[in-house]
Amino acid sequence: MDSNAQATLKEVVLSTMNLLNQDESEYFRYYQIAIECFRDLKMNFIKGVQITQLPMDTLNRISLPSDCVKVLAIGIPYNGRLWTFTIDNDIYKYTSIENGVDTSESDIDLETTDNLNNVGFDVKGGINEWYYTVDYTTRLIHILGVNRSDVTIHYVSDGISIDGITYIPREAFLPLRAYLIKIVQDYDPTISMVQKSVNRENYNEQMTRLIRFHAPTIDQIRDTYLKTIYQTPKR
Amino acid sequence: MTKDQLIELFQYRLSGIPTISDKSKHPEIISFMIGLAFNQMIGELNAKGYKNLSPYSKLFINIDVVYNSDIDVYYSLLPIDISTLTDVKSGIRKIQSMQGKGLEFAPMDRERLEIIEGLDVSSLTDIIGYTIGKNEDGDLAVDYFGMTSENYITHVKMYLLIPFEAYEDDDIINLPAGQDAMLFDMVVKLFNGQPPKDMKDNHNEIKY
């Protein structure tokens, strides 16, 4: 990806080492700290949703992407929009290994229960027809009622690419560098307390800028307040 | 100034010091003493945090990178003795691919290798780490960390900081500016502090 709007994590590391006049023998230490700092920024300060489409296995399960720290929505495309599924934490998640295959438990026989005969996911009137639950322990999403091989997932990513270059938004470049310097020098006993205070002040300033960058514009606030998405007259 | 010229210069300057015997002014002995002083001077510069030691390093190219399947490590044998400094880089000031493009290398502390291996950075960066140490034969070798069959290259070039005695006679020796007089003083002190000629322990007086 070649874009001025994005930088790489490696660029932040090299920029920091250049600023602090470090040679390449510190590279691995700085890079590791940069990973930890960027994860924190990505989860708590940098807005943005990662979107991907994932296949379901035979038990209607999806493995969470390795960088997923929080699922925001799961759905399928419908009329050009994301038709989201409803959370249902009662979805039966237990599976057992039978003949080496992960197998779900069979349903109990409800055919003789008249009261339930007309209840199914094809019956309209509910708030939704498709349901999901996320099991963060096993890193699986369990889905119910979807007759489809792929679903779309919106999630918060930790931002680190494990199989390629990690890109960071340009507005996070200086905040991340300030964060990295603060962490590196906070634990260096040769650095004066004055310098550490300067680092903290710089970090706070950069973080304020980052938060402001992601703050909604006055138009967005007004649109939300006036609900102008319904095309009411603007005044 | 070449190594030969430097030795001649010292021979000339030492000739005016009567306390040093003529026998001691042999070029081999002078070379040995310059080596002691030169290596100490470079070591002290490094210990003082003087980072730009590149002018005193020498380029070696086409150094083989080979794979040891027994320990699953790619490594290179050093083509020459190096100055073993105390910083992580030691006497290897830089490693690059032959054209200087593609793979990048950064020195690592071998004693901290397990820490790095247990962290994300070990799998998330494309930079090849290298550590310096002796192999099973007792030779100094460079082990590469993060080099696999996919990103493996056959040859590298290295900028090595080598001890004075490893220079060829016609190699140019770069002395840090302003340190040449200090080098002379150090050599003279080494000559003055040389051991007595008669080292036989016969419980008699020591003859100087």
Interface residues (C-beta under 8 A of the other chain):
Chain A: K10 D23 E24 S25 Y27 F28 Y31 Q32 I35 I160 S161 I162 T166
Chain B: K51 D87 V88 K89 F105 A106 P107 M108 D109 I116 L119 D120 V121 S123 L124 T125 I127 G129
